[in-house]
Amino acid sequence: MYRLENVSKRYGDFLVLKDISFSLPQKGLVAIKGRSGSGKSTLLNLMSLMEKPTEGKLFYKGVDTSTLKEKDKDSFRSFECAFVYQHFNLEEDLSVVQNVELPLELRDEKKQEIARKSRMLLEKFGLFAHKNKKVKVLSGGEKQRVALCRSIIIQPKVLFADEPTGALDKRNERIVMDALKELSKEILVVLVSHNERIISKYADHIIELSDGKIVSEPISFEEEAEGLTIRKKKTNYGFLSSFLSHNYKGNKIKNLLALASGALGYAVLLLALGFYSGSKEKIEEERSSSLLYTVANVSKKTIYAIEGSPLSLSRTLRPEKKEIKEAFKGFDVVIGNDYSYFLPVYNAYECNGFPKDPVAFCPINDLSLKDREKDFLVEGKTPVGESMSFALVNEEFEKNLGEKALGKIISINSKTNVSDGDVSDEVTLSFDFQVIGVVHEFPFLNIPRVYYSYPALSKEMVRTKLPNISKEKGESISVASFVNEAPPSSEYSSYSYLAFFKEKEMRMIEEKGMKIGELTLSSDPLTINQSFIALTEAFSGCLMPFMVIEVLGVAFILGSLSYSSFMERRKQAAILTALGGSQKDRSFIYEGEGFLNAFFSSLIALLLSYPLERLLSSCLESQTGMASLIKIPYFSYLGLPFLPVVGVILLSLMVALVSSALPLSFASKRPLTEELRDE
């Protein structure tokens, strides 16, 4: 049945077996004896195809075993050979019947047939009454009988017995050896022992090893013309799943740690995506949420480089009206003078007669807000007509005021001096605005603002005369005409014109970068928008390396736990291998723990992310005034339904695949047979 030709086995520089040659019959009890360390167990591992010879050839039923594929070797151990060990190598936490049925479950035999065979053997060896007991509560003799049942239930052609009586008393020793002797009448039993009494009593043939060499008379049998039929071994995923579940439950602490770390890590990934998506959506939603969004100062800037210096100088001038008209040809835009020299943007004011600190007073073209696409009003109403008697205020103004603003009278007074040559005039402007509406605006970096009618201001500027300058010029000069005729570099021109656009046109201009030809447009809301976009992009950019580190951290934890769990169960893996379990079976069981942790942690992360999203959004809202800055797009992203949900589950499984497979591959480089050695 077996033929070994000059077989040697080396571990590194250590030669364990050297030039071993013999042949064995199809049945009988062959004893291999020798002192501990002489290579007896290594020889069994070679014959069971658990290991490969370093040199030489090993034939089984005339087949050169070096030509067999790994799956063929797994099938060989599943159908052709079986083991009985000195220290039993049973699954201590499984029941007697589960241990006995294990090799048949691994090769996916029918349940009824498995139950029939196990019952027959358990009754034969007096173990049926103990079938549901866990193996760890049995005596040594009972355990060895369980191991014997497990080995012969597959009806092997070869039974390897590695010191099977070394841990037994005389009575159980006799029971086991009598059973092996009886089996040897039908199959080949290869017994490893250093017990001379047992060998002399039971062995039909003896091979003695010393320092890795055969020192006894060589034994040789003619090979019979019986070929090796490789039977296909099916994968029993149901059994492997139950085995995986058993292991998973037995490793609660580590798996809870893996679940917690994975759930937290993937929840953070979802929150990062939620911030990116939510802030982007918020920018799109709020970018035009300011009454000043459609208002821009149009100026002309000239940059002067300083030779030999990285610095430069800039000069701002008011452009010619014809330049503006040419630049905005095709736009529905209203161009007007900037009167901020005479009515500064920031002014102290009185509210119902009480003095208050300065706030921003801003002109808009249509105080009725009919030209805007969204509804800004949160309280009150918008005025009808053009008048300097009414105003709108934003929520920031009301917060700054500390009380309801609706119906309050806001009074401002402004005095400025203008001159033309040696002639000067004092311009006094005084207005009383009644607050008739409160509006909501994009809260990021917003300030208290009062909005009044620009057309009404323009009419006031036309009505407001400059008597001394008019007398000098010999014609009626108003503030409006004076500003209109002011040189581009004059402070009275405020160095710019005001442009009032339609909302869609302002969006187009904003996307082009607030520059048309040589003209530059500036606006507080647009500057704030750009600042917010830059801030969120910077934060999102910082999240990318953080997310990579987060994923690597989760992978490291899962990998460490998988490695640790596998190392604790190396003996279990070795037993499964000896029983015919394939690499695929072992991967399913031991990498499966990582996959279960990944899958469950991703589900927990999905459940956990929603309350965290609400909590963090609430915190950000209290700081920025903006709701839903974090908005995880669970149901759709990039046009794909449930992409984040599916994505985080797939990502977790990919991380589990890599983090479990790599350390297990590394751990598997050490031969599993080390765990089964009794020497």
Stockholm file with secondary structure:
# STOCKHOLM 1.0

chainA/1-679         MYRLENVSKRYGDFLVLKDISFSLPQKGLVAIKGRSGSGKSTLLNLMSLMEKPTEGKLFYKGVDTSTLKEKDKDSFRSFECAFVYQHFNLEEDLSVVQNVELPLELRDEKKQEIARKSRMLLEKFGLFAHKNKKVKVLSGGEKQRVALCRSIIIQPKVLFADEPTGALDKRNERIVMDALKELSKEILVVLVSHNERIISKYADHIIELSDGKIVSEPISFEEEAEGLTIRKKKTNYGFLSSFLSHNYKGNKIKNLLALASGALGYAVLLLALGFYSGSKEKIEEERSSSLLYTVANVSKKTIYAIEGSPLSLSRTLRPEKKEIKEAFKGFDVVIGNDYSYFLPVYNAYECNGFPKDPVAFCPINDLSLKDREKDFLVEGKTPVGESMSFALVNEEFEKNLGEKALGKIISINSKTNVSDGDVSDEVTLSFDFQVIGVVHEFPFLNIPRVYYSYPALSKEMVRTKLPNISKEKGESISVASFVNEAPPSSEYSSYSYLAFFKEKEMRMIEEKGMKIGELTLSSDPLTINQSFIALTEAFSGCLMPFMVIEVLGVAFILGSLSYSSFMERRKQAAILTALGGSQKDRSFIYEGEGFLNAFFSSLIALLLSYPLERLLSSCLESQTGMASLIKIPYFSYLGLPFLPVVGVILLSLMVALVSSALPLSFASKRPLTEELRDE
#=GR chainA/1-679 SS CEEEEEEEEEETTEEEEEEEEEEECSSEEEEEECCTTSSHHHHHHHHTTSSCCSEEEEEETTEEGGGSCHHHHHHHHHHTEEEEETTCCCCTTSBHHHHHHHHHHHTTCCHHHHHHHHHHHHHHTTCGGGTTSBGGGSCHHHHHHHHHHHHHTTCCSEEEEESTTTTCCHHHHHHHHHHHHHHTTTSEEEEECCCHHHHHHHCSEEEEEETTEECSCCCCCCCCSCCCCCCCCCCCHHHHHHHHHHHHHTTHHHHHHHHHHHHHHHHHHHHHHHHHHHHHHHHHHHTTCSTTTTEEEEEEEEEEECTTSSCEEEEEECCCHHHHHHHTTTCCCEEEECCTTTSCSEEEEEETTEEEEEEEEEEESCTTCTTCSSCCEEEECCCCSCCTTEEEEEHHHHHHHTSCCTTCEEEEEEEEEEEETTEEEEEEEEEEEEEEEEECCCCTTCCCEEEEEHHHHHHHHHHCBCHHHHHHHTSCCBHHHHHHHSCTTCGGGTTSEEEECCHHHHHHHHHHTSEETTEEEECHHHHHHHHHHHHHHHHHHHHHHHHHHHHHHHHHHHHHHHHHHHHHTHHHHHHHHHTTCCHHHHHHHHHHHHHHHHHHHHHHHHHHHHHHHHHHHHHHHHHHSCSCSSCCCSSEETTEETHHHHHHHHHHHHHHHHHHHHHHHHHTTSCGGGGGCCC
#=GC SS_cons         CEEEEEEEEEETTEEEEEEEEEEECSSEEEEEECCTTSSHHHHHHHHTTSSCCSEEEEEETTEEGGGSCHHHHHHHHHHTEEEEETTCCCCTTSBHHHHHHHHHHHTTCCHHHHHHHHHHHHHHTTCGGGTTSBGGGSCHHHHHHHHHHHHHTTCCSEEEEESTTTTCCHHHHHHHHHHHHHHTTTSEEEEECCCHHHHHHHCSEEEEEETTEECSCCCCCCCCSCCCCCCCCCCCHHHHHHHHHHHHHTTHHHHHHHHHHHHHHHHHHHHHHHHHHHHHHHHHHHTTCSTTTTEEEEEEEEEEECTTSSCEEEEEECCCHHHHHHHTTTCCCEEEECCTTTSCSEEEEEETTEEEEEEEEEEESCTTCTTCSSCCEEEECCCCSCCTTEEEEEHHHHHHHTSCCTTCEEEEEEEEEEEETTEEEEEEEEEEEEEEEEECCCCTTCCCEEEEEHHHHHHHHHHCBCHHHHHHHTSCCBHHHHHHHSCTTCGGGTTSEEEECCHHHHHHHHHHTSEETTEEEECHHHHHHHHHHHHHHHHHHHHHHHHHHHHHHHHHHHHHHHHHHHHHTHHHHHHHHHTTCCHHHHHHHHHHHHHHHHHHHHHHHHHHHHHHHHHHHHHHHHHHSCSCSSCCCSSEETTEETHHHHHHHHHHHHHHHHHHHHHHHHHTTSCGGGGGCCC
//
